């Protein structure tokens, strides 16, 4: 059963070009509080269009600027551009500010030189500077607004630039004071909010990166521990063969008549080297084994132990059907051990993550390969298969251990969920040409 593929939502993707609800072209966003705020945030085309229309009408009617479309367009474009180029957007805001400062004519009191749309655009751009750019750039932008405001207040007081005619009553000593005071205070607040969001994003990114590194290190540690465990088990197999070689080489001169002195010396050399190899292996094993692993020196299990393993799992309430075909007599001990460990790990995962699920185990020989297949159905206690993924922690480290063992024997491992909600583990292990199997990297 193939998983359903959802059709791309082109309408939702198109909205991201009008409102900064998500990265451009993404349909993964959902309506939430932050998405709603994006309607009046950097990159919002509807908000920019509204500011353009309001600014154009206000400059034409209230401020007496006949060519109001140009500064109004700068105000609207600044909101859209703030999503991608906030510094250039700030230059447009200041350009609109300068037009109102130089060319406005006010018969009555109105905000000057920061009009209401220009003030909102300035807040959006300062927020974008704090959120998306270095703090120094945002501070310089705010300082430019503050300095421009001081110059404006001074110029209006000395009547160098006064948008009001002589007969118009002045509400205060400077018509620019109220507008610029509000603009600089709100601008500082918008910049700080954007800066806090930037700091929070960076902190979350660092935490996510550290978690990824930690998970990578945990996976690497599990891999090394599993390889060490495999090495300990393989020692017992290799040590057995080395012991046989030692005994045969040591007794050859007594069992075989009429050996020449050169042949006797050769057998003694083989015996000595085998004993030395065994001693080196025991020293290595002392490093690999911890003090509480004395039991690990017991003989390693093989396919003959699968029956008792299946019965023990069946007694826990997880029914297991076991079918072991006729296996070759020359089955290598490493392959026999791998067969047992794969079945053991697969059944352990079923008990832990899909208790009570009906499980079938099939071990068979096909040509010069041994195949192991473990398939379980869905757990009666859970609605879906809950097998561990790669790297999940388990006594044998689950699929990590399986892959390491199968790779050691030059085989192939396939794992994955079944169409019925269960899980399948299938391994194929070659028997022939054991000496040609390359060491796994």
Protein Blocks (a to p, Z undefined) as FASTA:
>chain_A
ZZddddddfklmmmmmmpcfbcehiakbccdfklmmmmmmghiaklmmmmmmmmmmmmmm
mnopaklmmmmmmmmmmmmmmmmmmmlmmmmmmmmmmmmmmmgccfbdcddfbdfklmmm
mmmmmmmmmmmmcfklmmmmmmmmmmmmmmmmmmmmnomaccbdfklccfbfblklmmmm
mmmmmmmmmmmmmmmmmmmmmmmmmmmmmmmmmmmmmmmmmmmmmmmmmmmmmmmmmmmm
mmmmmmmmmmmmmmpghiafklmmmmmmmmmmmmmmmmmmmmmmmmmpcfklmmmmpccd
dfklmmmmmmmmmmnopacddddddddfklcfklmmmmmmmmmmmmmmmmmmmghiacdd
ddddehjadcddddddddfkbcbdcbdcehiacfklpmmmmmmmmmmnopacdddddfko
pacddddddfbhkllpccdZZ
